[in-house]
């Protein structure tokens, strides 16, 4: 029993000391974790960590890119990228679910 309590305490301490890294999910109230797209819809930097500009063609819910859509981005060195993806599948109004696009 004592070892279980010690293990749980260690997990709590480790969880409290976690610091988000570049490419982590960002909370909706942390502006540093979001990149405004061409249409003003904020894209989570988790999906485009090296982008300096981004276009989002998909739903914009409460100012955030959420759901199925297409991302086009440009990085500082001029490299461009494109992908279709479900963004923020954990959002209750997303049209897709955690674990993949439905």
N, C-alpha and C positions, 0 to 999 in steps of 0.2 A: 504494500500500500504506500509506504514511504517513497519507494522509487517512482511510483506513478505520479505522486504529487510533485516530486522534484522534476520529473520530465515535463509535466504541465507548466510548472513555474518557468522552466528554461524556455519553453515555447512562447510563453507570454513575454518574457524579457526580450527574446530575439525578435518577436513581432513588433514590439515597441521601438526597437532601435533601427528598424528598416528605413533606409533612405532610397527614394525612387532614383533610378538610373535613367540615362538617355535611352529612349526606346520603350520605357515603361508606359503603362496606361496612365492617363492624367485625369485628375478629378475635374469636374465641370467648372469649378470655381478657381482653378489654377491656370491663369492666362499663359504661363510659360510652356504649358503642355499642348498648346493648340496653335495651329497656323491658319490664318484667315485665307479662304479660297477666293478665287476671282469673283464669285457671287456673294461674298460676305459670310458664307457658311464656314464655321470653324472645323478644321480637320485635326483629329488627334495625331500628334507627332509620332506616336507609336507606329502608325502605318507608313509614315514618310519621314524617318528620323533625320535624313540629310538634306531635305528639300528646303529651298529658299522661297519657292513659289509653288502653288498648287491650284489645280482646277478640280472641282467636284461636280460631277453630273449625276445627281441622285437627290433623295429627299433631304430637306433641311428642316429639322425639327427644333424649334426654340433657338435657332441660330447655330445649331450643330449638325455636322454631316452624320446622319444616322440612317442605317439600312443599306439596301443593295444599290450599288452605283459604280461609277468609273472614276478613277483617280488618274490625273495627268500631272506630273511634277517635273521641276527643274532643280538640279542641285547646284551648289556654288561653282563647281568646276565645269558646268555646262551639260553634264550628263542628264538625260531626260528619261522618264519612266512612265509606264502605263500599266494599270491593272484594274480588273473588275473585282470587287470585293464587297462583303457586308461589313460596314463599319459600326462599331458600338453595338454588337448583338445583345449585350446585356441590358440595353435600354428598353423599358416596357413598351415603347411605341415603335420599336424596330420591327421591320417586316421579315427578319430572319432570327435565328436562334444561336445560342452558344453551341460550338461544336461543328459548325458548318452552315452553308447556305441551304435553305430548304426550297 
